[in-house]
Amino acid sequence: MTILLTVGTGFIGKPLCQALVQQDAQVVVVSRRPQNQLQSAITYIRSLSDLKGNQHDVIINLAGELIAQRWSSAVKEKIRKSRLDVTSALIEYLSSSAKKPQLFISGSTIGYYGAD
């Protein structure tokens, strides 16, 4: 089974990657800093454009700006935009893929962003 994971280096993504590798999954992680990753059983890439036509059975999207910071209008917009941009890029990637994944999971930190 091949799995594409956005942000496999965080609180949830890192142990998830380890569990998937232990179950013999082929894991590809999209990371802003792929050169800093040392897990040899995982392929790290910088962006979806680096996939070069790879097909995945499962896509898990955990990407998004951290919410553990002082919130301002600008930070709230950055949080919102980070989730929308990655999800939109994944949808675009999927629309051009010949083989669609069996499963697509998209999740992010749950929080209240305010009304403004």
Secondary structure, DSSP 8 states (H G I E B T S, - for coil): -EEEEE--SSTTHHHHHHHHHHTT-EEEEE-S-GGG---TTEEEESSGGGGTT---SEEEE-----S-S---HHHHHHHHHHHHHHHHHHHHHHHT-SS--SEEEE----------
